[in-house]
Amino acid sequence: MIQPNPEIIQQTMQGVIEKFLKPKFISLGMNASGKWLASLEARVNGSRGEIWGMDYTYYLVNGRSPGKRPPITPLVAWVGHKFGLSGQQAVSAAFAVANKIEKEGTNYYPSGTDLLEVLQSPEVTQYVYNEIKNDMAGQVRSEILRITRQTLITA
């Protein structure tokens, strides 16, 4: 049985990251440090392609509800990149942001964002279909040639 080539699956998922997911993230104005963009990784699990990223992706997609203060350390880095702050200014701003999130939640809560919805778009579906189809068609051609040669040799 012909199966999709794992390398093609990984290349296809990397294409989805580069052509669809990263541009969507940037268009939403979410980029601060570039760390989330750099973390995106295409993986293959059996014959299934997967996209992995930072654990805070959940909050980028769904927002964060009020009631619990987020950790300060990642916010220090975030305000540093987002607002160009460093040292005590970055720490103070990070505490202010954390307190505001604790009190009000994030802008993306409760409606969330459509960051990951792009992965279910017809364009992504068609892209993945075309990439895998092209690989499978090449495999089928090779198999037909192999069988034809084998048949001619034994005939």
N, C-alpha and C positions, 0 to 999 in steps of 0.2 A: 504494500500500500504506500502511496506517495504521501509524504508528510511535508508541511512547510519547513524549510531550512531554518534552524534556530538563529543563524547569523542574519538571515533576511528578516526574521521576526524582530530581532534586536535593532537592526538598522531601521526598520519601519517604525518602531516605537520611538527611536531617537529622532526620526523625521517628524513624528507627531509632536514631540517636545519642541523641536526647533521651529517648525512651521506654524504650529497652532497654539500650544500651551504658553510658551514664552511670550509671543506677541500679545496674547490675551492678558496675561499678567501685567505686562508693561502698559497696555492700553487702559487698564483699570487704575493706573497710577499707584500701584502697591509697592513698587520697587524702592528700596532705601539703600541697602548695602550690596545687593546683588547676591547675597548668600543663598537665598531661596532659589534663585535662577541657577546658580552654580551647583546646587544640591540635586537637581533633577537628574534621574538616572533611569535608563531603559534596562530592564532585566527580562530574562526568559525563564518561565516556570513551566517545564514540559513543553507543550506546544502553545502556550499562552504568553502573550507579551504583557509586561507590567511596567508602570511608571512609578518610581519611588521618589520621595522628596522629604523635606524637613517635617518633623512631627507637628509643627505649628500650622501646617497646611489646613488642618481642621478649622482653626480660628480665622484663617484667611477666607475660607469658604463660608463658614457659618456665623462668623462674628463671635464675640464673647459677651455673655450676659453679665449684668451687674451682680455684685454680691461677693466676689472673691478677687483679691488683688493679685495680678499676675506677678511673676518673678521679676525682680529689679535688674539683675545682671544682663539679661538679653535686651532689656529696654535701654540700658545705658549705651550699649552698642548701637541700637536702633536710632536713638535721638542723636547720637554722634554723627551717623550717616545722614539722617534725614534733615537735621538742622545745623550740622557743622559744629556741634558742641564737643568739648572735651573736658576732662578733669572734673572739678566740682560742679561746673555748670551742667555737664552731661548727667551727673548723678542727681542733681537737684531736679532737672527736667524729667529724668526717668521716674523719680518719686512722684512728681506732679502728674505725669501720664498714668502711672500705676494707680494712683488715688482716684483719678478721673474715671479710669476703666472700672475700678471697684465700685464706684458710685453709680455710673451711668451705663457701663458696658461700652462696646466699641461701636463705631459708626455702622458696621456691617451687621449688627445684631438688632432685631431678630430676623430681618429679611434675608440676610446673607448676600453673597455675590454670585455671579454666574461664572466664576473662574473655571470650575471643572465641567460646567455644562458644555463647554466647547468640545470636550472629549466625546460627547454624544451627538455632535452635530452631523448633518448629512455630509459635509465636506470632509470631516475626519473619517467617517465610515467609508466614503468613496476612496479616499487616499489609501487607507489600510487595505481595502479590497483590491485596488489596482496593484499595489506593491506585492501582495501575497499571490494574487492571480498571475502576475508576470513571472514570479519565481516558479509557481506550480506548472505553468504552461511550459517553461523551459525544462523542467523535470520530466513532464509527460513526453515532450519531443525527444529528449535523450533516451527515455525508456522505449519509445517506439523504434528509434534507430537501433538500439541494442537488440531488441527482439527481432527486428528485420534482419540485421546482420547475422544473428544466431540462426535464424531460420534459413538464410541463404547458405550458410556454412554447412549446416546439417542436411540440406536438400541435395 
